Amino acid sequence: MKSSNASFAKALRRLRKERHVSQEALAFEAGLDRTYISLLELGRRSPTLDTMSAIACALNISLIDLAEAIQASTPPPGE
């Protein structure tokens, strides 16, 4: 799994769970399939900007907040 996918996966799962939202509910609100949300959380898919925007909107956060969560989930260089 690429580190960027892993960072996004970790951030997405954390944000979703903090808001007590199921994968199914998030998928519905974002206009995506539940299995796609699962694949994102497993780091097996790379989201497009449109997908990240839809997920941020469904989580009621800004793209900047989503980007900051991803950055916080990114390990420092060399790890």
N, C-alpha and C positions, 0 to 999 in steps of 0.2 A: 504494500500500500504506500503510495506517495505521501510524503510528510504533509503536503498541503491538504490532501484528502483526509488524512488522519486528524489534522487540526480542525478542519471543518466538521468532521464527524463528531469529534469530542465536544466541540462548542454547541453544535445543534442538539445533541442529546441532552447536554446539561441545561441549555435554555428551555428546551421542551419540558423536561422533568421539573425544573424550577417553577414552571407555570402550570404544572399538573395537567398537561395536555397529552392525550394519546397520539400515537402516530396517525391513527385513522382520522381523528379530529383535526390535526394539523394539516394532513393531506387534503381534507375536504375544504378547509378554510383557504388553503393556498392554491386550490384547483389542481392538485397533483394526485398521483396514485399512492396508496399507502405503501405498496412494495417499493416504490421509488424512494420514499422517505426512509424506509428501512435500509436500502442500499446506500443512501447518503450517510446514514448513521454508522454503517459498517465500513465506510470509506471506499466502497466499491464503485462509486460513481462520482464524477466531478460536476458540481452544479454550474449552470450558466448564470450570468448576471440576472437574467429574468427570473430564474428559479430562486436565487438568493433574495431578490426583491420581494417575490411572492411569499417566501417563508418569513422574511422580516415583517412584512405586513400582517401575516397571519399570527405572528407572535406579538404583534403590537409593539415592535421596536423599529428603530431606524436602521438603515444599511450601515451607518457608522457604528452603531452599537453592535451589530452583528460582526462587522469587521474587527472591532476591538475584542470581542469574545473569541474570535478565531485567532487573533494575534496572541491573546493570553493563553491559548491552548497550544501554541507553537513552541516546541522545545528550543532552547538556545542553540546557536550553531555549535557543532561538534558533539552533540549528544545523540 
